[in-house]
Every structure is written in C-alpha cells, then in structure tokens.
C-alpha cells in the first residue's frame, strides 16, 4: 500500500511556514508542498469570469440540497475550493504517481503527539479492506465531531442530519480520483459542504473518523475573508 501526502500552502502566508516545518518534523513522513490558489486580489463579483478562466471544466451550479444557484461569498472560499480542486486534478493527471491513496492536508494541520498518524491511516484503510468497503474520501478531522452510523472501529458514515466542517485532513482513494474530479467540476458550495452534501445525496462515498486524528492549529482562518 502506497500513500502520498500533500500539504496545501499559499506562499503568501509566511506566518505559517514555521508551523509547517514543525509539522514535517513531527509527522515523519514525506509531505509534498502544493501551492495553494491565492485569491486575495480577486473581486468576488468577478468570480464567474475568474472560474471560467481558471479551468474550462469548472462551473457554478445549482445546489441540489437547497435549490439555490451557488456563488462564493468571500474570495477565501473561492481560493480554498480551487486549491482542493487543483490538487485533485494533479493526482488525476500525474501518470508517475503510483500511490494507492493520497492524504491532503491544509497548512494549519496538527495532531496529538501521542499517536502515530501514518500508522492510524494505514489501519483505517486495512479495516475497510477487511470488509470490502469502498470509499471516495474520508474526513480524518473535522471541527464539530461529526459521526453517524459506525462502519468499523473508528470509521463512521457522515451524520446525515449534520454538517461536517473542515477539510484540513482528507484521505482520498486514488482509484476513484476521476469520479471525485468530475464531481468537483460542478461547484455547489464551499469545499467541505460540497463534499458533505454530495455524500448525503449518495453522489460521493464520504466517511469520517471519530474521534478525529487531525485538528487545526490556532491560526486566523482565511476562508471567511480575503485570503
């Protein structure tokens, strides 16, 4: 089993570089730094043109859950979505990547010193393999302890009555990367709610780990503001 680790980081966010270095030293696995999409200078009223120019496959669509035509409220939301879209695209298009799974971190990622997160992730994958359970993505951390029906050990379905905030640690099943990419081309929410409501509608097979493996360090969020 091969797992490739990525960490999304906008070079403009210099204040997070020391934390990233400390995370590297603590995590003890190779992590590829992926340049995030910096959208501070994007006027939110110009988001449609920006998205169209960013990638011809992308489009804002109606949110099927709420029935409204989706638009981002903040440039930070836009940058976060496009960063996650871009790393999924990279995984899909990288013919040299022989990894079976990918883990996508954001640059405020953190975890408890008392665990070995790589071993925990391997165990999660092995547990699901033992019951022949396929998945598209797994929230390895979230901000509101979302957990629904138990699948096996610490792996749960998402609670269909609740949201699951945060995409700071996602486990991706690479064999389903084309499915995830195609789904992400249709933007109907912020990246976390996009994944959650797509799972609630059975369009993606998303799961969650409880208790969480990964948390967020204490940085000011750039999502609900200009990045």
ABEGO torsion letter per residue (X at the ends): XBBBBBBBBBAABAAAAAAAAAAAAAAGBBBBBBBBBBAAABBAAAAAAAAAAABAABBBBBBAAAGBBBBBABAAAAAAAAAAAAAAAAAAABAABABABBBBBBAABBBBAABBAAAAAAAAAAAAAAAGBBBABBBABBAAGBBBBBABEABBBBBAABBBBEAABBBBBAAAAAAAAAAAABBAEBAAAAAAAAAAAGABBBBBBOBBABBBBBBBBAAABBX
